[in-house]
């Protein structure tokens, strides 16, 4: 798994309990998965179509550094499936894990089209 993205948890990222807001973590994970897929497929004409169960395993606090890792799991005809993890670099604990994120390649009419990636 490649850990390419780093962020510092700041006050706007916190929920009412004073820890990283789950919606913010999911937004980061979504963005990083799309960037990973865009690099892999060599296009920005893609969309996230499915995210499997989201499992929150630990928290992040103000000032913690969090890193996002993404890896390719499966290659379909028009889509790829990736796994993503957000880890707290400060504590080395997994914050959030999503085992299946499906991203589809789109044409200019926003319809799925085959990509050029070989099956793994």
N, C-alpha and C positions, 0 to 999 in steps of 0.2 A: 504494500500500500504506500502510495506517495503522499507525504504531508507537505503540501505546497503553500497553504494559506495560514497566515498568523494574524490574530487580532488581540487587542487588549480590551478586557471588559471594563467599560466606562459606565458612569451613572445613567445615561440614557438607555443602556442595555439591560437594566435591572427591573425586576418585578416588585410588587409590593412587599415581598418578603426579603428584599435586598440581595437576591441572587439573580443570576442570568435568566432572563425571561425566555421561556421555551419557544415562543414565536420568533424571537430574534435569532436564536440558535438555528431554528428551522430555515429561516430566511438565508442565513449564512450558508447552511448546508445545501440548499437549493441552488444558490448562486455558484458555489464552488463545484457542484456536480455538473451544472450547465457549462461552466468554463472548461472543466476536464473533458466533457463530451465534445465541445466545440473544437478543442485542440486535436482530439483524436479523429474526429470526422472531417476536420478542415472546413467547417462551415459554421455560421451563426444562425442558420435557418433550422432550428431545432426547438423542441418543446418537451418539458417534463410531463408525462402522461399518467404516471403511477408512482406512488411511494408506499412501500409496505409498512408494516407496523413500526412505529417510532418508539424506541425504548430509551428512557432517560435513566441513567445509572448513577450519576453523581452531579454535584453542583459546581458552579464557578462563581467566584466572588469578585468584587471590585478590585481591579488591578491585576487579576490573573491573566495570563497569556493562554489563549486557546488556539489549537491548531486543527485543521481539517484535513483528513486523509480520504482519498478516493481511489478505488481500483475497479477495473473492468471485470465483470462476472460472466456476462454472456453477450453474444452477438447474434442478432436476428437479421431479417432481410431489410427492414426499414428502421429498426430500433437497436439500441444497446441497453444493457442492464449493468448498473454499477452499484457498488456498496460504498457507503460513506460513514465515517466516524468523526466525531468531534472529541478531541482529547484535551484535557487541561494540562498544559505543559508545565505549569507551576507545581501541580500535585501528581502528575503523570497518571491520572485516572481518566477513564472514558466517561464523558459527559452524556453523550448521545450516540446511538448507533441505528442506522437504517440499512438493512441487508439487501433491499431490492428497490432501486430507483430506475424506472424505465424512461428512456429519453428517445424520442422519435425524430427522424430526419424529415424535413418538410420542403415542399416545392413553393413557388411564389404564390400559389393559391391556398397555402397552408394545409395542403393534403400530404399524407405520408408518401415518401418516395424511397426507393432503395438507396442505401449508402454504398460506399466503395470499400468498406472495412471487411477484411477477411475474418471468417469464423475462427474462434480460438479453440 
